[in-house]
Amino acid sequence: MTLERWLEREREQLVLWLPVMLGAGITAWFVLPDAARWIGFVLGSAALGLGALALPGGGRAPRVMAVAGLTLAAGCALIWWRAERVAAPVLARPAVVLMTGQVERVEQLPARDMVRVTLSPLGHADLPPRLRVNLAIGDAPKGLAKGAIIKLRARLMPPPDAAVPGAYDFARVAWFARLGATGKGFAPVEMVRPSAAPGAGLRTRLSTHIQSRIAGSAGGIASALATGDQGAIAEADSEAMRRSGLAHLLSVSGLHVTAVTAATMLLVLRLLALSPTLALRWRLPLVAAGAGALTAIGYTLLTGAEVPTIRSCAAALLVLLALSLGREAITLRLVAAGALLVLLLWPEALAGPSFQLSFAAVTAIVALHESPRVRGWFKRREEGRGRRLLRGLGSLLLTGIAVELALMPIGLFHFHKAGIYGALANIVAIPLTTFVIMPLEALALALDVAGIGAPVWWLTARSLELLLWLAHVTASAPGAVAALPAMPGGAYALIVVGGLWVALWRTGVRWAGVAPFAAGLAWALLTPAPDLLVTGDGRHLAIRTADGAMALLRDRAGDYTRSMLGENSGAEEELALLSEAPEARCSPDLCLVEVRSPTRRWRVLATRSGYLVLWREMMAHCSAADVVVSDRRLPPGCTPRWLRLDRETLARTGGVAITFADAGVRTVRSGGSHPWLTPLTVQPPFVRRETPQ
């Protein structure tokens, strides 16, 4: 049979689809709305797998179908089990509480003049078991570190849903992190008991030390490379790194773990090779690999042991194991093994951009360089230095382009923007970071032990300033960023399936993946941008004006709200103010705006203050409007011609996106029973109990 012959030719690639099938099962759980459909998917997939085993004649195809069906069922069941296992109560409504809690984590954010503290409340059965508060830097007590017990007053609120369709869903992330509330702490913050944990605050002290040697965002990047702490990087510089495609350098991941591990191996190997006795009696590459493994583990712990870093550390350990066994180190099988390990331990990571970006980048790099044609282009050969340099630059450029093509759809889906010139910028930035900045920083830290690191810190600061200059130049170039409103999930799925099909197969059938990739890309590009975005609390909206720009309802919207609404509307420019738009009539309490679509004119009415409007005036405006938006409960007599979005309605739907051309409405909450949508809650009043000493 043709299918059997094809599968026989691709037999070495079949195992690569195991994490894909597991991920597809996990995705099905996130996409399907309720338990009845989850059960149906698990049973249907399992039936497919078991039915394939019962097919007569044997062969490879039934076995592939069986493994695929059972793995799909396992993925859906695994994430369901994980979501139930991490279940914890969530705060029912905003409240101001006086509490005592044990510090689980401290994140210094000096660029925002803030310290973020994760706490486990003590003696508060009516508080979530884990919560997070932000403190002003001046309010944080001395010695604040993991294990300390503090007492403070804080204003807490439940983890918020996505503000509008396509925005960041913190409620889902918080559920798997077991965070039941977030908020702001107020002075005074009392230190009940300092931390007694050995090494507590080591990461914070190292970050503080680095930032004392290098000021500003350059120091923030230096501490991010050493400890994973990005808190000292100014928002303008962070945005420039994102727009230039260099933001991956700020998150400790495969590049950083690989650089640290390789540097350790090289140093240990060269030092041990100085002894002829050791060189003759010991397998020095094996010893160096062991030292590299210990360094990778230590670096992972130092940088906070976040999931992306753990994932990179596991991959590095697998590479070292392969080298020790004399096997080819970096293959798609290794990438698949790493992805499978992460999905088995943290299946929820699949839904986040970190997992998708890192594995997409690595898969693109390895798949490209496993291609016989590409290997032939860039393999070592006898030639002059100039041609060898050009060949190396060509390899780096082609790799950068492949990575950018793989990462661009993911960036557009999650962040609604993607850097265009990232491949070119990374040709300079990656070698600069790997071979200049990180070695200089490591040398400066080592010399600081003897108090003579200042000259090297100066060199490190200059190299970091060069990196920031590159980021700003790239980000400010014309057409540097592609912006796109919220991408449909179906379009993203087609792009992912097409990309995986091209990357993981080896025969000519792989190019069939171009069709779904192109179809998904066209779908995403042809999806119209929303004309009206309303946040889930009804306080903020952005509406498209006659000149095509988006305008904000409230003049004093915060930076986060402006950025979030701009990204999700596909707007690249700064959002305007609705009160200044010629087609809007605004008072301190109301705004009435007319929007033209290809078929008709739409009248949108929105409240913009907490003051009541005269009943007769409000009823007249309501009856003349097509859409009414308010952050309060509107009276029953307020009946617009099409849609009423008041506090009561938005509590059911969450944020709303509307396209007037086709009267399309998308909501954050479209039904479903995922646990973070209907969690077990705890409520005030809170009863404070004294902490046992």
C-alpha positions in Angstrom: 0.0 0.0 0.0 1.1 3.6 -0.7 0.5 4.6 2.9 2.5 1.8 4.3 5.4 2.5 2.0 5.4 6.2 2.9 5.3 5.4 6.6 8.1 3.0 6.2 10.2 5.7 4.6 9.3 8.1 7.4 9.7 5.5 10.2 12.5 7.5 11.9 10.3 10.6 12.0 7.2 9.0 13.5 8.4 9.3 17.1 8.7 13.1 16.7 4.9 13.3 16.5 4.4 11.8 20.0 4.7 15.2 21.8 2.6 16.7 19.0 -0.3 14.3 19.7 0.0 14.8 23.4 -0.1 18.6 22.8 -3.1 18.2 20.6 -4.9 16.4 23.4 -4.0 19.2 25.8 -5.2 21.8 23.3 -8.5 20.0 23.0 -9.1 20.4 26.7 -8.4 24.1 26.6 -10.6 24.6 23.5 -13.6 22.4 24.4 -15.9 24.1 26.9 -17.1 21.5 29.5 -16.6 18.2 31.1 -19.1 16.4 28.8 -17.0 17.2 25.8 -13.8 16.5 27.5 -15.1 13.0 28.4 -16.3 12.6 24.8 -12.9 13.5 23.4 -11.0 11.2 25.7 -13.4 8.3 25.0 -13.5 9.0 21.3 -9.7 9.2 21.0 -9.2 6.1 23.1 -11.8 4.2 20.9 -9.9 5.3 17.8 -6.6 4.0 19.2 -8.1 0.7 20.4 -10.1 0.2 17.2 -6.9 0.7 15.1 -5.3 -2.2 17.1 -8.2 -4.4 16.1 -7.8 -3.8 12.4 -6.9 -6.9 10.4 -3.6 -7.3 8.6 -1.3 -5.5 11.0 1.1 -3.1 9.4 2.6 0.2 10.5 -0.5 2.4 9.8 -2.8 0.8 12.4 0.0 1.0 15.0 0.5 4.7 14.2 -3.3 5.3 14.5 -3.4 3.4 17.8 -0.5 5.4 19.3 -1.9 8.7 18.0 -5.4 8.0 19.4 -4.2 6.9 22.8 -1.8 9.8 23.1 -4.6 12.3 22.3 -6.7 10.8 25.0 -3.8 10.9 27.4 -3.1 14.5 26.7 -6.6 15.6 27.4 -6.8 13.5 30.6 -3.4 14.7 31.8 -4.3 18.4 31.6 -7.7 17.8 33.2 -6.0 16.0 36.1 -3.4 18.7 36.4 -6.1 21.4 36.6 -7.9 19.6 39.3 -4.7 18.8 41.2 -3.7 22.5 41.5 -7.2 23.6 42.5 -7.2 26.2 45.3 -9.8 28.8 46.5 -9.9 32.2 44.8 -10.8 35.5 46.4 -14.5 36.1 45.7 -14.4 39.9 45.5 -12.0 42.9 46.2 -11.2 43.4 49.8 -8.8 45.3 52.1 -7.3 42.8 54.7 -4.8 42.8 57.5 -2.8 39.6 57.3 0.3 37.7 58.3 2.0 35.6 55.7 5.2 33.7 54.9 7.2 34.9 51.9 7.5 32.3 49.1 9.2 34.5 46.5 10.5 38.1 46.2 10.9 39.8 42.8 12.7 43.1 42.7 11.3 45.5 40.1 13.4 48.7 40.5 12.5 50.1 37.1 8.9 50.3 38.4 9.9 51.3 42.0 8.2 48.1 43.2 8.8 44.8 44.9 6.6 41.9 44.0 6.1 39.4 46.9 4.3 36.0 46.8 2.9 35.1 50.2 1.3 32.1 51.9 -1.1 33.5 54.5 -0.8 32.1 58.0 -3.8 31.6 60.2 -6.3 32.8 57.6 -8.7 30.1 56.5 -10.7 32.6 54.6 -7.9 33.8 52.4 -6.5 31.9 49.4 -3.5 29.7 50.2 -1.2 31.7 48.0 -1.4 35.4 46.9 0.8 38.1 45.4 1.1 41.7 46.5 3.1 44.6 45.1 5.0 46.8 47.6 6.7 50.2 47.0 10.4 49.7 47.2 10.5 52.1 50.2 7.8 50.1 52.0 9.7 46.7 51.8 11.2 45.8 55.1 15.0 45.1 55.4 15.8 41.4 55.0 12.7 40.6 52.9 13.5 37.1 51.5 12.0 33.7 51.0 11.0 32.1 54.3 10.4 35.4 56.1 7.1 36.1 57.9 5.6 39.6 57.4 2.5 41.4 58.6 0.8 44.0 56.4 -2.4 45.5 55.2 -3.2 45.0 51.5 -6.0 45.6 49.0 -6.6 42.3 47.2 -8.6 41.3 44.2 -9.3 38.1 42.3 -7.0 37.3 39.4 -8.6 39.0 36.4 -9.8 37.4 33.2 -8.6 38.7 29.8 -9.7 42.3 29.6 -10.9 41.9 26.0 -10.9 39.0 23.6 -7.4 38.0 22.7 -5.7 39.7 25.7 -3.6 38.1 28.3 -5.7 35.7 30.5 -4.1 36.1 33.9 -6.9 34.1 35.6 -5.8 31.0 33.7 -2.1 31.5 34.5 -2.9 32.2 38.2 -5.0 29.0 38.5 -2.1 26.8 37.6 0.3 28.8 39.8 -2.3 28.4 42.6 -2.5 32.2 43.0 -5.9 33.1 44.5 -5.5 36.9 44.7 -3.3 39.8 43.7 -3.1 43.3 45.0 -1.1 46.1 46.6 0.4 46.2 50.0 0.5 49.4 52.2 3.0 50.6 54.7 4.0 49.9 57.3 5.1 46.3 56.6 6.2 44.6 59.8 8.9 41.9 59.7 7.6 39.3 62.2 10.4 36.8 61.6 13.4 37.2 59.2 14.2 34.4 56.9 16.2 31.5 58.3 16.7 29.6 55.1 20.3 29.1 54.1 21.1 31.2 51.0 17.8 33.1 51.2 18.0 36.2 49.1 21.2 35.1 47.2 19.5 35.8 43.9 18.4 39.3 45.1 21.8 40.1 46.5 23.5 39.1 43.3 21.1 41.2 41.3 21.6 44.2 43.6 25.4 43.8 43.3 25.3 43.7 39.5 23.0 46.8 39.4 25.3 48.7 41.7 28.1 48.1 39.2 26.1 49.0 36.1 23.4 51.6 36.3 20.1 51.8 34.4 18.6 49.3 31.9 22.1 48.0 31.1 22.4 46.8 34.7 19.0 45.3 34.4 20.0 43.3 31.4 23.2 42.2 33.1 21.2 40.9 36.1 18.7 39.3 33.8 21.5 37.3 32.2 22.9 36.3 35.6 19.8 35.7 37.7 16.8 36.0 35.4 15.7 39.2 37.2 14.4 41.7 34.6 12.9 44.2 37.1 15.5 46.9 36.5 15.0 47.2 32.8 13.0 50.3 31.9 9.8 49.8 30.0 11.0 51.8 27.0 14.1 49.6 26.7 12.0 46.4 27.1 9.7 47.5 24.4 12.6 48.2 22.1 14.0 44.7 22.7 10.6 43.3 21.9 10.1 45.3 18.7 13.6 44.5 17.5 13.1 40.7 18.1 15.8 40.6 20.8 13.5 40.1 23.8 14.5 36.4 23.9 17.9 37.5 25.2 16.3 38.8 28.4 14.7 35.5 29.4 17.1 32.8 30.7 16.5 30.0 28.2 18.4 27.7 25.9 20.9 30.3 24.6 22.0 31.2 28.1 22.1 27.7 29.6 24.0 26.5 26.5 26.5 29.4 26.8 27.1 28.8 30.5 27.4 25.0 30.1 29.7 25.2 27.1 32.0 27.8 28.8 32.3 25.6 31.9 33.1 22.5 29.8 35.7 24.4 27.8 37.3 25.8 30.9 37.4 22.5 32.8 38.7 20.6 29.8 41.5 23.1 29.2 42.6 23.2 32.8 42.6 19.5 33.3 44.4 19.0 30.0 47.4 20.9 31.5 48.2 17.8 33.5 49.6 15.0 31.4 48.7 12.5 34.1 45.0 13.4 34.1 44.9 13.7 30.3 46.2 10.1 30.0 44.3 8.4 32.8 40.9 10.2 32.8 38.3 10.6 30.1 38.4 14.4 30.3 35.5 15.1 28.0 33.3 13.0 30.3 34.6 15.0 33.4 34.0 18.2 31.6 30.4 17.1 30.7 29.8 16.4 34.4 31.0 19.8 35.3 28.9 21.3 32.7 25.8 19.4 34.0 26.4 20.7 37.5 26.8 24.2 36.2 23.6 24.0 34.2 21.7 22.8 37.3 23.2 25.5 39.5 22.5 28.2 37.0 18.9 27.0 36.7 18.5 27.2 40.5 20.1 30.6 40.7 17.8 32.1 38.1 14.7 31.1 39.9 14.1 27.6 38.4 11.3 28.9 36.1 9.7 26.4 33.7 11.6 27.7 30.6 14.9 27.5 32.4 14.2 24.0 33.7 13.2 23.0 30.2 16.5 24.4 28.8 18.5 22.7 31.6 16.8 19.3 30.9 17.7 19.7 27.2 21.3 20.6 28.1 21.5 17.5 30.3 20.2 15.3 27.4 22.8 16.8 25.1 25.6 16.1 27.6 24.3 12.5 28.0 24.3 12.0 24.3 27.9 13.4 24.0 29.0 11.1 26.8 27.5 8.1 25.0 29.1 9.1 21.7 25.8 9.9 20.0 24.9 12.9 17.9 24.0 15.6 20.4 21.4 17.8 18.8 18.6 16.2 16.8 14.9 16.5 16.4 14.5 13.4 18.6 16.2 15.3 21.4 13.9 18.3 20.9 10.9 15.9 20.9 12.1 14.3 24.1 12.5 17.7 25.8 9.0 18.7 24.7 7.5 15.4 25.9 9.1 15.8 29.3 7.8 19.3 29.8 4.3 18.4 28.7 4.2 15.5 31.1 5.3 17.6 34.0 3.7 20.9 33.2 1.0 20.3 30.5 -0.4 23.8 31.1 2.9 25.3 29.7 1.6 24.4 26.2 -0.8 27.3 26.3 1.8 29.9 27.1 4.0 31.8 24.6 7.3 30.7 26.3 6.9 27.0 25.5 5.7 27.7 22.0 8.4 30.3 21.2 11.3 28.3 22.5 10.4 24.9 21.0 9.4 26.5 17.7 12.8 28.2 17.5 14.8 25.1 18.4 12.7 22.9 16.0 13.3 25.4 13.2 17.0 25.5 13.8 17.5 21.7 14.1 15.1 20.9 11.2 16.9 23.3 8.9 20.4 22.0 9.7 19.3 18.3 9.5 18.4 19.0 5.9 21.0 17.3 3.6 21.0 20.3 1.2 21.6 22.8 3.9 24.3 20.7 5.5 25.9 20.5 2.1 25.9 24.3 1.8 27.5 25.0 5.1 29.7 22.0 5.9 33.4 22.6 6.7 35.7 22.5 3.7 39.2 23.6 2.6 38.8 27.3 1.7 40.2 30.7 2.6 39.3 32.6 5.7 37.2 35.1 3.8 35.0 32.5 2.2 34.7 30.6 5.5 33.6 33.8 7.2 31.0 34.5 4.5 29.8 30.9 4.7 29.4 31.2 8.5 27.5 34.5 8.1 25.2 33.0 5.5 24.5 30.1 7.8 23.7 32.5 10.7 21.5 34.6 8.4 19.5 31.6 7.0 19.0 30.3 10.5 17.8 33.7 11.7 15.3 33.9 8.9 14.0 30.4 9.6 13.6 31.2 13.3 11.8 34.5 12.5 9.4 32.8 10.2 8.7 30.2 12.9 8.3 32.8 15.7 6.4 35.5 13.8 2.9 33.8 13.9 3.4 32.9 17.6 4.3 36.5 18.4 1.3 37.8 16.4 -1.1 35.4 18.1 0.0 36.1 21.7 1.3 39.7 21.5 -0.4 41.0 18.3 2.9 42.3 17.1 6.2 40.8 15.7 9.6 42.3 14.8 10.4 42.2 11.1 14.1 42.8 11.3 14.8 40.4 14.1 16.9 38.0 11.9 19.3 40.8 11.0 19.5 42.2 14.5 20.2 38.7 16.0 23.1 38.2 13.7 24.9 40.8 15.8 23.1 40.5 19.1 23.4 36.7 19.7 27.3 36.6 19.2 27.6 39.8 21.2 25.6 38.4 24.1 27.1 34.9 24.0 30.8 35.6 23.3 31.3 39.1 24.7 28.7 40.2 27.3 28.2 37.0 29.3 32.0 36.1 29.5 32.8 39.7 30.5 30.1 39.6 33.2 31.3 36.3 34.6 34.9 37.5 34.7 33.8 40.8 36.4 31.9 38.8 39.1 34.9 36.6 39.6 37.3 39.5 39.9 35.0 41.2 42.4 35.9 38.6 44.9 39.4 40.3 45.0 37.9 43.8 44.5 39.4 44.4 41.1 36.5 43.9 38.8 35.8 47.6 38.0 37.6 47.7 34.6 35.8 44.6 33.4 32.5 46.0 34.6 33.2 49.1 32.5 33.7 46.9 29.4 30.6 45.0 30.2 28.5 48.2 30.5 29.8 49.4 27.1 28.9 46.1 25.4 25.4 46.2 27.0 24.9 49.8 25.8 25.8 48.6 22.3 23.1 45.9 22.6 20.6 48.5 23.7 21.6 50.8 20.9 21.1 48.0 18.4 17.7 47.3 19.8 16.5 50.9 19.6 17.9 51.4 16.1 16.2 48.3 14.9 12.9 49.0 16.7 12.8 52.6 15.3 13.4 51.6 11.6 10.5 52.1 9.2 8.2 49.0 9.1 10.1 47.4 12.0 7.0 45.9 13.6 4.1 44.0 12.1 0.9 44.6 14.1 -2.2 42.4 13.9 -5.4 42.4 15.9 -6.5 39.2 17.7 -5.8 36.3 15.4 -8.6 33.7 15.1 -7.8 30.4 16.9 -8.6 28.4 13.8 -6.1 30.4 11.7 -3.4 29.9 14.3 -4.1 26.1 14.4 -3.7 25.9 10.6 -0.4 27.8 10.8 0.9 25.5 13.5 -0.2 22.3 11.8 1.4 23.4 8.5 4.6 24.4 10.1 5.0 21.1 12.0 4.1 19.1 8.9 7.0 20.8 7.0 9.5 20.6 9.8 9.0 17.0 11.0 8.7 14.9 7.8 11.6 14.2 5.5 10.0 13.1 2.2 8.4 15.3 -0.4 5.0 15.0 1.2 6.2 17.5 3.8 5.6 20.4 1.4 1.9 19.7 1.6 2.1 21.6 4.9 2.6 24.8 3.0 -1.1 24.8 2.1 -2.6 24.9 5.6 0.2 27.3 6.7 -0.7 29.7 3.8 -4.4 29.3 4.5 -4.0 30.1 8.1 -1.8 33.1 7.4 -4.3 34.4 4.8 -7.2 33.9 7.3 -5.3 35.9 10.0 -4.4 38.7 7.6 -7.9 39.0 6.2 -9.6 39.0 9.6 -10.9 42.6 10.1 -9.7 44.6 13.1 -12.4 45.2 15.7 -14.2 48.6 15.6 -15.1 48.6 19.3 -13.3 47.1 22.3 -14.9 47.1 25.7 -13.1 45.9 28.8 -14.8 43.4 31.1 -15.5 46.1 33.8 -17.1 48.5 31.3 -14.8 51.3 32.4 -12.7 51.5 29.3 -13.4 51.2 25.6 -11.6 51.9 22.4 -13.5 52.8 19.2 -12.4 53.2 15.6 -12.9 56.8 14.4 -13.4 58.1 10.9 -9.7 58.4 10.2 -9.2 54.7 11.0 -7.4 55.4 14.3 -8.6 54.0 17.7 -9.7 56.5 20.4 -10.1 55.9 24.1 -13.2 56.8 26.1 -11.5 58.0 29.3 -8.8 60.7 29.1 -6.9 59.3 32.1 -6.6 55.6 31.2 -3.4 54.0 32.5 -0.4 52.9 30.4 -1.3 49.2 30.7 -4.9 49.9 29.5 -3.7 52.0 26.6 -1.1 49.4 25.5 -3.6 46.5 25.9 -6.3 48.1 23.9 -3.9 49.3 21.2 -2.3 45.9 20.7 -5.7 44.1 20.5 -7.1 46.5 18.0 -4.0 46.2 15.8 -3.1 49.9 16.2 0.5 50.8 15.9 0.2 54.5 16.8 -0.7 56.0 20.1 -4.4 55.8 20.9 -6.2 59.2 20.5 -8.8 60.6 22.9 -12.5 60.2 22.0 -13.3 63.5 23.5 -11.1 65.2 20.9 -12.6 63.2 17.9 -14.8 65.4 15.6 -17.5 62.7 15.3 -17.9 62.4 19.1 -20.0 64.6 21.5 -18.6 64.2 25.0 -19.5 65.7 28.4 -17.8 64.8 31.6 -20.3 62.0 32.1 -21.3 60.7 28.6 -19.9 60.2 25.1 -22.0 59.7 22.0 -20.1 58.8 18.8 -21.2 57.9 15.3 -19.3 55.2 13.5 -19.7 54.5 9.8 -19.6 51.0 8.4 -20.0 49.9 4.7 -23.7 49.3 5.3 -24.9 51.9 7.8 -24.1 54.3 10.6 -23.8 53.1 14.2 -24.4 55.3 17.3 -22.4 54.3 20.4 -23.2 55.8 23.8 -20.8 55.3 26.8 -20.8 56.6 30.4 -17.4 58.0 31.4 -17.8 59.0 35.1 -19.4 57.7 38.3 -22.0 60.4 38.4 -25.7 59.7 37.7 -27.2 61.2 34.5 -30.7 62.7 34.7 -33.2 59.8 34.0 -35.0 61.5 31.2 -31.8 62.5 29.4 -30.4 59.0 29.8 -33.5 57.3 28.4 -33.5 59.6 25.4 -29.8 58.9 24.7 -30.4 55.1 25.1 -33.3 54.9 22.7 -31.3 56.8 20.1 -28.1 54.6 20.4 -27.4 51.2 18.8 -24.9 50.3 21.5 -24.8 51.5 25.1 -21.7 50.8 27.3 -21.5 51.5 31.0 -19.5 50.3 34.1 -22.7 50.6 36.2 -26.0 48.7 36.1 -28.3 50.6 33.7 -32.0 51.1 34.5 -34.5 48.7 32.9 -35.8 51.5 30.7 -32.4 52.0 29.0 -33.0 49.9 25.8 -30.7 50.6 22.9 -31.6 49.5 19.4 -29.0 46.6 19.3 -26.7 45.9 22.2 -26.6 46.9 25.9 -23.3 46.3 27.6 -23.6 47.4 31.3 -22.1 45.9 34.4 -24.7 43.1 34.6 -24.2 42.0 31.0 -20.4 42.3 31.1 -20.2 40.2 34.3 -21.6 37.3 32.2 -19.7 38.0 28.9 -16.4 39.5 30.1 -14.7 41.9 27.6 -16.3 42.4 24.2 -14.9 43.0 20.7 -17.3 44.2 17.9 -16.9 44.5 14.2 -19.6 46.8 12.8 -19.2 45.7 9.1 -20.7 42.3 9.8 -22.2 43.0 13.3 -19.8 40.4 14.7 -19.5 40.1 18.5 -16.7 38.2 20.3 -16.7 37.8 24.1 -14.1 36.7 26.6 -16.5 34.4 28.3 -18.5 32.3 25.8 -19.6 29.7 28.3 -17.6 26.7 29.5 -16.7 25.2 32.8 -12.9 25.4 33.0 -12.0 25.6 36.7 -10.7 29.1 36.7 -14.0 30.4 35.3 -16.0 28.9 38.2 -13.6 28.4 41.1 -14.2 27.7 44.7 -14.1 31.1 46.4 -13.4 32.5 49.9 -15.0 35.8 51.0 -14.8 38.5 53.6 -15.2 39.2 56.4 -11.7 38.1 57.3 -10.9 36.9 60.8 -7.3 37.5 61.7 -5.6 35.0 64.0 -2.2 35.6 65.7 0.7 33.7 64.2 2.3 31.2 66.6 5.8 32.2 67.5 
